[in-house]
Amino acid sequence: MDRAVDPGGWADELFTTIHDAAITQVRGSLPSSSLSAPAVVADMLDSLRLEPGHRVWDIGTGQGWTAALAAWRAGPGRVVSSEVDEGLAALARRRLAAAGLAVEVVTGNATGGPVPGGGQVDRIHATCAVQAVPWTWVEAVRPGGRIVYPWGLLGHVALIVADDGKSATGWVQGLAQFMADRAGPTPVPIGHAAYTAVRGDAEPDSQRLLTRDLSPLESDWDLRFALRVAVPDAVLLTGRDEDGVNAWVHDGARSWAAFTARGDGTVTLYQGGPHRIGDEVTTAWSEWEELGRPDRYDYGITVTPDSQWAWQGSPDGPRWPIAQPAPARH
């Protein structure tokens, strides 16, 4: 959209509803930065429990919007914001200065080092999705402080740093889809073309008949969240035809599965690749049902220096390991 050519269309695209994000940067034909949906921003900042006087590390400056909101709440000189893209960082500095807000914006990879300026902060607010929390974030927050961040590509979490500083734990706060941290691993594409690319022209290695209604995969976001927890490398797609709901799963690399509805209440599961990702999904689905179909708010995450895991019900309940991040790229 060109604001100068079509100001009305530009405004309609930017200010749609409180549940919509607005893409603000494109690289290589793919979105690389955005203004997050206002409803999600409000939800995450509410989870942050930010108070006047708190020192805040805002990670993923973008346009500077969340840094501005944090500064309005915490006070002048209390917010430092990190942005990996120098062009975006410069833009945010200008916008924040124009708004009269005293926020320090630094350029750099926030997943690989301490708080800019040193010391500890009371709050970390991240707007880029990470699969695993860098331990440096926990070290950067004082005991009792909070870290609110998008976990992977589906939920956001609020962690509280333990009194001894040796762990952080907290509950899932809601659903949110954020762009991945640019300094981390390249995110797995989520479109149908990615499934086609993974499968290629390969014939299935196995197939079997299932008696299962696939419609919850299309509409039950608590189920989808549970599958994301238990099978984190699975990208799930659904579609409907005259026979019912069909599903396709892939891991972004070599393993794939297709659940094909037959129109009689049964499904044929076709699978290929090094591991049976379709079986992993159906097993996780059954385990979720055995747990009583918990909703997304019944899950949480614990982070320690050596490991981190998702859990259900309580930190001592059923758990699923979260792969530790690879060393950050500089």
N, C-alpha and C positions, 0 to 999 in steps of 0.2 A: 504494500500500500504506500502511496506517495501522498504525504500530507498536503503538499503544495497543490497537487493536481486535483485531489478528491478529499477535501477536509472532512466531509460528512462520512464517507466510507472509511476513512482512517479512524475517526472517532468511534464509529460503530464496531470496527474490528478490535480496537483497544479496550473500549468500555462496553463489553458485552454483558456478562452477568458476573456476580461475585464468585461463581464457581469456575470461571474460565481464566486460563493464563494467556499472556500475549507474548508471542515470539518477538524478541528485540535484536537478535543477531543470527545470521545464517552463514555457515562456512561449509564449503564443499557440498552445497545443496541440502545440508542438514542443519536443523536448529542447534545453536550453540549457546544461547543465553535467552532468558525470558523474564518477564514480570510475572511472578507467581499469582495464582488465583487469590483474590483478596480473602475469601473465606478460609483458605488453608493458611495464609499468613496470619490471620487473626487467631486461628486455632493453635498454631505453633507458638506464637508470642504469648498466648494465654498459658500454654504449657510451660513456658520459660519462667513464669512467675517473676518477672523483672520488676525491681523496685528502684526508686530514686537513690542515686549514690552507688549502685552496683557498677562494677567494671565489667565490660562486655567485649568478647571477641566475636565479631560477626564474620562468618566465613562464606565467601562467594558474594562479593559486593554487587556485581551486576550493575544495575542502574542506580544503586545506592538507596533503594526504597526501604528495605528492612533495617539498614544501618541508620537511616533517618528516623524511623519509628523508634528504634532502640534508644537513640540519642535524645529524642523528645521525652522519653520516659526516664532514662537514667540520668540525664543531665549533660552539660557541656564537658568535653574532654574525658568522658567516661567510656567511649566506644572506639575500638580500633577494628578496622575491617580489612580483610585480605582478599585480593582478587588476582588470579593467575594471569589474566589478560591485561597488559599494560594499557591498551586502548580503552577498555571498559573502566579500568581504574581511574584514568585521567578524566573520562566523562563523569564518573561518579563524584570525583573531587570537585569539579565545576558545579555540578548540580547541588551538592551538599553546601558548598560555599554560598551559592545563590540563595539557598533556603535559610542561610544564617545559622547553620548547624556545625558545631565544632566536632568533627569526626576525622580521625586519622585514617587514611586509606593507603595501604601498602601493597606493592606488587610482589607476589611470590606464592609458592606452593604451601598451603596451610596444612597439608597432611604429613609433612616431613620435618617439622621443627617446632620450637617453642612459641609462645605468644610474642608477637612483635612488640618490642619495647621491654620484654622481660617481666618477671614477676608472675603472679597468679591472678586469674580473673574470677569473678563470681558466676559468670554465665558464658556459655558458648552457644551461639545460634548459627547453625549451618544451613545453607540453602542449596547445597550440592549433595547428591545422593552418594553414600558410601555403603559398601556391603559390610565391611568391618570397621570398627572405630579405631583410629590410630591411638596407640597408648599415649602419645604425646598430648592428645586432647585431655585425657584424664589427668595427666600430670599438670596440665595448665590450669586446672580448676581447683579452687580451694575445697577442703572437706565440707560437705553439705551443699556445695554448688551444683548447678544443673547444666546438662548438655542436651540440647534438643536438636535432632538431626533427622533427615530422611534416610530411612534404612532401605538399601537396595532401591528398587523402583516401585514400591507399593505402599509402604507404611512409614509413619514418622513416630519417633520414640523420644521419651524424656528420661534421661539417666540422672541419678543422684550419686555424687561421689561420696564414698564411705568416709567415716570419721578418721580412719587411719590412712586414707588416700590410696589404699592398695586394691581397690576395686570400684566399679560403678555399676549400678543396676537400676532398672526402671521399666515401666510399662509402655506398651504400644498406645499411642494417643489417638490414632485415626489413620485413614487412608490418605496418601498423598503421592503423586508421581512427579519426581523432580529429575532434572538432567543430572547425569552422572558427573562425579568429580573428574575433571579433565586430566589430572595428574595420575589417576588410577588406571586400572585395566580398561581397555576399550569395552563399552557395554555391548551385550549381545543384542543384535537387531530384533525387533519384536513383530515386524510385519510378516504377512504370509509369504512374501518373496524370500525371506530368510529361511523359512521352513523348506521351501522349494530348493533353495541353494544347498541346504544341508543334505536333503535327501537325494538331490540330483536325479539320475535315472535308475537308481538302485532298486532292485526288487527286494521285498521284505525277507528278512532272515527267518521270521516266524509269524504265524497268525493263529488266533484262537477266538472262540465265540464267548461273549460275555452277556449276561442278563443284567443290564444296568441302564437306568434312565440318565442320559447325559445332560438333561436340561439344567441341573444345578450348576454345572460348569459355566453356563452362560449367564446366570443371574445371581448366584449366591456368592457374594463377595467374602463372606466369612470362610466358606469352603476354599475359595481361590487364595485367600490369605494363608490358610492352613497348609495348602499345597506349596505355596511359595516358601513357607518356613521349612517344611520337611524335604522338599526337592528344590533347592535354591537355584540349580542350573536349568530348571525346566521353564521354557517359554511356552505358554499355553494360548492357543487360538481356538475360537469356536465359529461355527457357521450352521445355518439351518437350511434344509431342503425339504422335499415332500416326504422324506422318510423320517425326519426328525432332526435333532441337534447332532452335529458331527464335531469332532475335536481333533486338533493336530498339536503335537508337542515336539520340541527339539531343544537341543542344548547349545545351539550356536556353533557346533563343531562337526560332529559326525553321527551322533545318535538321534533317532527320530521315531515317532510313533503316530499312527493315524487310527482314530476311533470312528468307524463308519457305521452309522445307523442303518438298520435293515428294514425298518418300517413295521416290525412285528414285536417290538419291545426288546430285541436283542441287538448287540453291537459286535462287529468284527474288529478285533484289535490287530493291526499290522505293525511290526516293529523291525528296525534295522539299526546297525551301528554297533559300537563296542559294548554298550550296556543297554539294558532293557528299560528305557526311560518310561515307557507306557506302564510297565509293571510297577515301577517305583511310584507313579502317580496313583494307580489304583490301590496299592498298598497303603499309601499315605491317606487316601480318601477313606478307606476302611478304618484306619487307626483314628482318624478324626471323628468318625461316627461312634466308635467305641468309647471315646473320651466324652461323649455327650454333645457333640457338635458345638464346641465352644466358639464364641465370637472373637473378633479380632482384638477386643479390649481385654481378653483373658490371657494374652500373651505378653511376654516381656523379654528383656535381654540383660545379660550380665557380662561384664568386661573385666578381665584381669590382665596382668602383664603378659601372661603366657597363653591365654586362651579366652575365648568368648563363645557364648552359646545363647540360643533362644530357648525359652521355657514356656510351659503352659500351666496356669493355675498359681504357681509359686516358683521362686528360684530353685527350690528343691524338687519340683515336680518333673514331669516328662521333659526331656531336653533334646535339642538338636544342635550339633556343633556349627559354628560359623567359621569359615576359612579365614585365617589371618591374612592381612594385606601383604602383598609383596612390597619390597623396598620401593619407596617413592622415586619417581623419575624427576630429575632436576634439569 
